[in-house]
Amino acid sequence: MQYSNQGVPDGQTPNSSVLVTSADWYGSEPSVDRKSLLCLLEGLAALDGRMRMLLLRDGTFLAGCPGLSELFSMGTCLHLHDGIIRAAQPEYSDRLDKLLQVRAPEVGTLALPCWKMNGHLIIRATSIGKSVVCFSLQRATEMAEPKLADLEEVFNLTKAEAVIVYDLFSGRTPQQIAADHDNSVHTVRAHIRRCYDKLGISCREELWRKLNAYRLT
């Protein structure tokens, strides 16, 4: 089944091949290569782990990553009704509508609580032309694991040291790290001291600040 801006059957979600173009969006361009645009959205998601979708300013769904189907089916943050994206919780409807009016180069942000799970869905938005808005979606949950650049290469760490630095950045204590890797706390603390020397820092707070610059997602 294909979907368009005339609506999506209630209770169903758009598939990954749908795209509705807008004359205002591309100016003199009458159409757009659907496959290329969807490949672009999926490629961006692969790079930073964030789903994206394109909407008209009234919330009409135009296109998005395949993972959106799962998000809509959960119904904890956003849902789709008659082809229109809405906040699952009515008290956030006005904020979502305001986000849809963002004008580039400004970027708007909205955090929607996920009422069936811990955390939020963080939406960042900017406009593409006059009538189309791009949403970038990030799930902020306690289970989210960060991705970092290659710490061994960047800081000349050994593989074991890189694992410990990652664990520290992820919030694990020396005791937890020792238990996870079947090591003594004394050995782990010795590794941490060497890691701090290589990173040019002296405490975990400095580690978080330094590694944020190397965070991929």
C-alpha positions in Angstrom: 0.0 0.0 0.0 1.2 3.5 -0.8 0.5 6.6 1.2 0.1 10.2 0.3 -0.7 13.6 1.9 -4.4 12.8 1.4 -4.1 10.6 4.5 -3.1 7.4 6.0 -5.6 4.8 7.2 -6.2 5.3 11.0 -4.1 2.9 13.0 -1.6 2.3 10.3 1.8 3.8 9.6 3.5 5.1 6.4 6.0 2.9 4.8 9.5 3.9 3.9 8.8 4.6 0.2 6.2 7.4 0.6 7.0 10.9 -0.5 4.8 13.9 -1.2 6.5 16.8 -2.9 5.7 20.5 -2.6 6.0 23.1 -5.3 7.0 25.7 -2.6 9.7 23.3 -1.4 11.7 23.0 -4.6 10.7 26.2 -6.3 10.9 25.5 -10.1 11.6 21.8 -9.6 8.3 19.9 -10.3 9.4 16.6 -8.7 12.1 14.9 -6.7 13.7 11.5 -6.9 11.9 9.5 -4.2 14.5 6.8 -3.9 17.4 9.3 -3.6 15.7 11.3 -0.9 14.8 8.2 1.2 18.4 6.9 0.8 19.6 10.2 2.1 17.4 10.1 5.2 18.5 6.5 5.9 22.1 7.4 5.3 21.9 10.3 7.8 20.3 7.9 10.3 23.1 5.5 9.9 25.6 8.2 10.6 24.2 9.6 13.8 21.6 7.1 14.9 18.7 9.5 14.7 15.5 9.0 12.7 14.3 11.8 10.5 11.0 12.7 8.9 9.7 15.5 6.6 6.4 17.2 7.4 4.3 20.0 6.0 3.6 22.8 8.5 0.2 21.4 9.3 1.8 18.2 10.5 1.2 16.2 7.3 3.6 13.3 7.0 5.7 13.4 3.8 8.6 11.0 4.2 10.8 9.4 6.8 13.0 6.5 8.0 11.6 3.0 8.2 12.1 3.0 12.0 9.3 5.5 12.4 6.8 2.7 12.0 7.8 1.3 15.3 7.7 4.7 17.0 4.2 5.4 15.7 3.0 2.0 16.7 4.2 2.5 20.3 2.1 5.7 20.5 4.0 6.9 23.5 5.2 10.2 22.1 3.8 10.7 18.6 1.0 9.2 16.7 -0.3 9.3 13.2 -4.0 10.0 12.4 -5.3 10.6 8.9 -1.8 11.3 7.7 -1.2 14.0 10.3 1.5 13.7 13.0 0.2 14.6 16.5 1.6 14.6 20.1 0.3 11.5 21.9 -0.3 13.7 25.0 -2.7 16.6 24.1 -1.0 19.0 26.5 2.0 19.0 24.1 -0.1 19.8 21.0 0.5 23.5 21.0 4.3 23.1 21.5 4.4 20.6 18.6 2.4 23.0 16.4 4.8 25.8 17.3 7.8 23.6 16.4 6.2 23.1 12.9 6.4 26.8 12.3 10.2 27.1 12.8 12.1 29.0 10.1 15.6 28.2 8.9 18.3 29.0 10.0 16.7 28.7 13.4 16.4 25.2 15.0 13.6 24.4 17.4 13.7 21.7 20.1 10.9 19.9 21.9 11.2 17.1 24.5 8.2 14.8 24.6 7.9 12.5 27.6 7.5 8.8 26.7 4.7 7.9 29.1 5.1 4.1 28.7 8.8 4.1 29.3 11.5 6.2 31.0 13.0 9.1 29.1 11.9 11.5 26.4 11.8 11.8 22.6 13.8 14.8 21.7 12.8 16.5 18.5 14.9 19.1 16.7 13.4 20.8 13.8 14.3 23.3 11.0 12.6 24.2 7.8 13.4 23.2 4.2 12.0 25.9 2.0 8.7 27.6 2.7 6.4 24.7 3.5 8.5 21.7 4.6 10.0 21.0 8.1 12.6 18.4 8.9 12.4 16.6 12.3 15.4 14.9 13.8 14.3 12.4 16.5 16.5 11.2 19.4 15.3 8.8 22.1 16.7 9.9 25.4 16.3 6.9 27.7 18.3 5.4 30.6 19.3 2.5 28.3 20.9 4.6 25.6 24.6 3.9 25.0 26.9 6.6 23.6 29.1 6.0 20.6 32.5 7.5 20.5 35.3 8.0 18.0 38.1 5.4 18.0 39.7 6.2 21.4 42.6 3.9 20.8 43.6 5.9 17.7 42.7 9.4 19.1 44.4 9.1 22.5 46.9 6.2 21.9 45.1 4.0 24.3 45.4 0.2 24.5 42.3 -1.8 23.8 41.8 -2.4 27.5 42.3 1.3 28.4 39.8 2.3 25.7 37.2 0.0 27.1 37.7 1.4 30.6 37.4 5.0 29.3 34.2 4.2 27.4 32.8 2.5 30.6 33.6 5.6 32.7 32.0 7.9 30.1 28.9 5.7 30.1 28.6 6.2 33.9 30.0 3.0 35.3 31.9 3.0 38.6 35.3 1.4 39.0 33.6 -1.3 41.0 31.2 -2.1 38.2 33.9 -2.1 35.6 36.0 -4.5 37.7 33.0 -6.9 38.1 32.1 -6.7 34.4 35.7 -7.5 33.3 36.5 -10.0 36.1 39.3 -7.7 37.4 40.2 -6.3 40.8 39.2 -2.7 41.6 42.9 -1.9 42.3 43.8 -3.0 38.7 41.0 -1.0 37.2 42.0 2.1 39.2 45.6 1.7 38.0 44.3 1.6 34.4 42.2 4.7 35.1 45.2 6.7 36.3 47.1 5.8 33.1 44.1 6.7 31.0 43.8 10.1 32.7 47.5 10.7 32.0 47.1 10.0 28.3 44.0 12.2 28.1 45.6 15.0 30.0 42.9 15.1 32.7 42.6 14.5 36.4 39.0 13.5 37.2 35.8 12.0 35.7 34.2 15.4 35.2 37.1 16.5 32.9 36.8 13.1 31.1 33.1 13.8 30.3 33.8 17.3 29.1 36.7 16.1 26.9 35.0 13.1 25.4 31.8 14.9 24.5 33.7 16.4 21.6 34.3 12.9 20.3 30.8 11.6 20.8 29.2 10.3 17.6 25.7 9.7 18.8 
